[in-house]
């Protein structure tokens, strides 16, 4: 086998205006993948499972595909982006790319991608400037619908009367990177406790080792060195899911529906019970208020210490309101949390920031997810894994490379060790 462990050529910077290349920024992502061990890790993954190759190392091929996805590719032929750039020494043919992705589609290999990224994440976070990775983390969990326009394995009707897939993922809000994603049939439930438990478990496993301490099932709370909060919308408000989070010493902040019991509690509140909500800068938010309903709504079935907080605000034009909200002239939202103490407005702001995951999902969809290009489910799982690699490399570039600390200095030891 001929070894080609580098995904990209090292460009030369000149002032002559000659030999200019398009999409030059794509080369930075491939260079990053090489230096933090993603490329070599993916190749090792194939080798451990007995896959052989003649010329194109699978890690190099997959990193080039992920780079193309980050640059807008939506299917296998999108590797033309990296082929035309002139930055890559050798790009595999379409058939080789397809075979590599197909082999990645086996369940052992796809789950192995998470292990490769977790090992690289350990290096990236260690190299990040002080303060860029906080001591306490927040993980956002959410799902999204992906419509398909041709028959694909395990595609199904969705609850929004569409047809396709219903993947679920988890993101580290503090670094902006995706931690894990699971491809699911279109009829998978948005509020499936089993899927939420699975994705959170994989997300914790994707964190560096120091951040996992105390968050494995059965760990004692005193073992926790880095607190982790899990946020979700009302789809995460299930007894099994929150009990599982408590068992793993993970805090929670999840949306809660305005039930009849909540409506009754709201009707009994007087104006003095409401405090001003705040904006991101800590200043009062005009027309928005928060109140605690913990003692007014039965919460015995939820984990001990669960609190119920409600927010009300004057609805903006065009807002969809329930009959209860229309009658009272306020739009109400609520969430459950087990965080003790703290200012209500600060807790509500923290939960409201879960909305940032919507922007990350929109970015994910434009970074390869919108078109699942294959028929068989396993190969689409492999494509999903490549979209996660692409989005992760972008987040790592922002976290480490786009700062005063040199990327070359940060990762030269690992690059030379290969």
N, C-alpha and C positions, 0 to 999 in steps of 0.2 A: 504494500500500500504506500502510496505517495502521501506524505503528510503536508497539509496546507492549513496550518493552525491560525493563520491571520485571515480575517474576513475582508480587510480593506487595505489598500495601499496607503502609505504615509504621504500625504500631499506636501508639495513644496510651495512655499509662499514667496512670490516674487512681485516686483513692481513693474514688470515689463508688459503686462497685459496680454501675454501669450499663454496658450494651452489652458484657457479657462474652461471650467467644467460646470455643468448645471447640477442642481441638487447636491451641492458640495456638503451641506449640513448633514446629509444622510450618513456620510462617512464617519462623523463624530459618534453617532449611535453605535455603529459597528465597532469602532475603536474602543468605545466604552465596554461593549459586550466582551471583546477580546480581553481587555485588561482586568475585568472583575471576575473572569472565569466562566461566564455564561457559555461562550463558544466551546471551550474545552470540556465543560461539564456536560453539554448536550452530546458531544462526540463520545464521551465516556459512558453516557447513558445507553447509547446504541451498542457500544462495544460490550457492555455488561450483559446485554440481552442477546448477544450472539449475532448481531447484524454486521455484515462485512461490506466494505466498499472498495472501489478500485482507485478512484481519482479524487472525487469531491467528498471531503469529510462532512458527515451529516451536520455537525455543529456549525460549520462554516455556512453550509447551504441554508440551514434554518435561520441563522442570524441574518443572512442576506435577505431572506423572505420577510423576517420581522422588520428589518430596516425598510424594505419596500412598503410594507403595510403602514409603518409610521409615516411614510412619505405619500400615502394615499392609495396604495394598491388595494384592490378589492377582490382579486382572484389570482390564480397562479401566474397568469401572463403578466401580472403587474411587476414581476421581477425585471421586466424591461427597464424600469426606472433605475435600478442599480446597474444594469448592463450598459446603459447609454451614458451613465455618469462618468465613466472612465476612472473611477476611484477604486474599483474592485479588480483584483488581479485575474480572477477567473470566476465566471458565473455559470452555474450548472444549467443544462438544458431544461426545457419544460418537463420532459418525461422524467428526468432525474429528480427535479423538484417535487413533482407529483408523487413519485415513489417514496421519497423521503418523508413527505407529510403523511402518506398512507401508512408507512411503518410506524410513525409516531402515534398513529391512531389507536394502537393497542392500549388497553387500560393501564398496564404496568408502565409504559413509556410516558403516557400523558401525566400520570400522577408523579412520575419521576421529574417532570419539568418543574413542578413545585419545589422539589428538593434542590434542584440546580439553582433556581432563583433564590431560595432561602439561603443557600451557602454564599451566593454572591451578595445578597442583601447584608449579610453579616459584615462583609468587607466594606460595602458602600457606607453603611451607617457608622462604622468605625472610622472611616476616612472623612466623614462629614464634619464641617466646621462646628465648633462648640455652639450649642443652642439650636442648631438646625433640627436635631432629633430630640424631642423633650423626654423627660423621665416618665411622664404619664402619657398614655396613648388613647386615641379614640378610633374605634373601628366602626365604619358605617356599612350596614347591610341593606341591600335593595335588589329588586329584580326588575326586568324589563321585557317587553314583548318584541320579538323580531319576526315580522311577517316574511313569508317565503312565497314566491310566485310560481313555483314548480314543485312537483311531488318530491319530498325528501323523507328519508327513513325517520320515523317517530315524530314527524310533524303532526300537529293536531289543531283542532279548533281552539281558539283562545276565548277568555271570558269577555273580551271586547269585540266578539264576533269576527275576529280575524282568523288567520291560519298560519301556523309556524311554530316557533320555539319560544321558550320562556326561561332564559338563563337567569341565574342569580349570582351575585358577586359580593365581595367585601373589599373595602378600601381603607387604607390608613389615612385618616383625615389630616394628620399632622404633616405627612410627607407627600400626600397627593397620589400615592402609588396604589395600584390594585394589588391585593394580596392573593386572591383566589377567585375563580369563577367556575360555575358548574353549568353545563348545558343541560336543559331539561325540555321535555316535550311541551307543546303549546298549552296542553290542558293541565299542566302542573299547577297546584294551588299557590296563589300569592302568599297565603298565610300558613303554608306547610311548616309545622314545627320541626319535622324531621329534616327538611332541607335547610332550615335556618340553623339547626344544631350542627349539621354536617359542615356548612360553609364557615361557621364560626370556629369549629374545631380545626379545619384546614387553615384558616386565617391565623390562628394562634400558632400553629405549627410552622407557618411561614415567617414568623418573627425571629429575630436573633435570639440565641439561647437565653441570654440574660433576661429578656422580656417574657419568656415563657415560664420562668420560675414562679411557682405558686398558682399557675393557671391551668394545670392539668387536673382531670377529674380526681377528686379525693385529696388534693393538696390542702394544707392548712392555711387559713388566711394570713397567719403571721409569716409565711414564706414569701409573700408577695413583695417584690422589690420595686416593680414598675406597675403601678395601677393601670388597668385597661378598662375603658368604658365602651360598651357596645350600644350603638344607636340604630334605631329602625323606625319605620312608620308604623301605622296601626296593624300591618300584617305581622309584625313581630310580637304583638300583644297576645301571646298564648301562654297558658299556665306551664306547659311542658318546656317551652323555650326559656322562660324566665327562671324556672327551677334549675334548668341546666346551667344557665349563666351563674346562678348563685353557687352551684356545686363547683364551678371552676373559678370562683372568686372574681368574677367579672361584673363590674357595675353595669347598669342598664338605664337607658332613657328611650322609651318606645312610645309611639303614638297610641292614643286610646279613643275609642269611638264615643260620641256624645249619646250615651244610652238614656233610657227613661229615668234611671236612677240619678244620672248626672244632671239631667234636665231638672229633676226635682230639687237637687241640691242647689243648682244655680238660681232657681226661683226663690229659695229661702235666703240667699245671700243679700246683705245690704251693701250700699255703695262703699261703706267704710272698710269692707273686707278686701276691696280691690286696690292694688298698688300699681303705679305706672310701670309699663314695660320699658325696656331700654333698647337702643340701637347698638350697633357694634362698637361705637365709640364710648358707650356708657351713658350717653345722654338720654333723657326720657323720650320715648317714641310717641309721637302725637296720635291720639285716638286709640291707643292700645293699653290694656291693663291685664294684670295677672292676679290670681287668687288660688289658695290651696283648699282642696275639697276632701282631704284625707279623712277627716273625722265625720264627714257628711255622707260618704258613700261606702258601703260594705266592701272591704278589701281583704277579708280573711282568707280567701282562696289564693291570694298572691303571696309571694315570698315575704317573710317577716321584714318589716321596715319599709314596705312599698308605700310610696306617696303618690297622690293624684293632684296634679297642678293643671289649672285651666287658664287659657288666655282668651280675651275677647277684644275685638277691635271693630271699628266702624267699617262696614264692607265697602270695598272699592266698586266703582261702576262695572257692572257685568258679572259680579261675583255670584256663584251659585249658592243659594242659601236654602237651608231646610225650613220647614214650616215654623219650627221653634225659633230659629234665628230671624226669620222674617217678622214674626210677631214682636220680638224683643228689640229688633233693630241693631243687633250685634252679630258678628260672625264668631262662633266659638270653636276652639280647638283645645285638645287636652292631651296629656302624656303622663305615663307612669315612670317613676324613677326610684331608685333605692339609695340615692345620695342623701346622707343625713345633713341637717342644718343647711347653711348657705342661703344667700339672698334669692328669693323667688324669681326676681327679674333676671338674675344671672343664670339660674338654672333653666329658665325658659329660653333665654338667648342661646345657651349652649345646645338645647334641643333643637331650636329653630335652625341652627347651623347645619343640621342634617340635610337641609335642602341643597347643600353644596354637592351632594352625591348626584343630584340630577344633572348638573353640568358635566360631571365626570362620566356619567352614562352617555350623554349626548356626544361627548368626545370619543368615547369607546365605540359608539356606533359609526362614527365617521373614520375610525381607525380600524377598519376591517370587519366589524361585527355585523354591519347592516346587510351584507350579502354572505350567507354561508354557502360557499361555492361548490360543495360536494353533495352527493346523494346520500352516502352512507353515514350513519351517525358517528361512528368512531373517527372518521376522517374529519368531520366537522368539529368534533371535540379537539382534534389536533390543531385545526385552524383557529379555534377559540383560544387554545393555549398560545399560539403565535401572536394573536392580538394582545394577550396579556403581556407577553414578552415585549412587544412594541411599546405599549403604554408604560410599562415599567421602566424601560430604557429612557423614555422621554422624561419621566419623573426623576430618575436618578441623575440625568444630565442637569436638570434644574437644581437638584439638591446639592450636588457635589461639584460638578464641572463649571457651572456658571457662577463662580465665586472667585475670591482672591486666591484660593488654594489651588495649586497646580494639579491637574489631573495626572500628569506624568509622574510627579513626585508621589502622589497619593497611592498609586497602584503599580509603581515600577517593580517593586519586590515580587508581587504576584505574577506579573507579566514575565519577569526574568526566570521565575521558578519553573515555568513551563518549558 
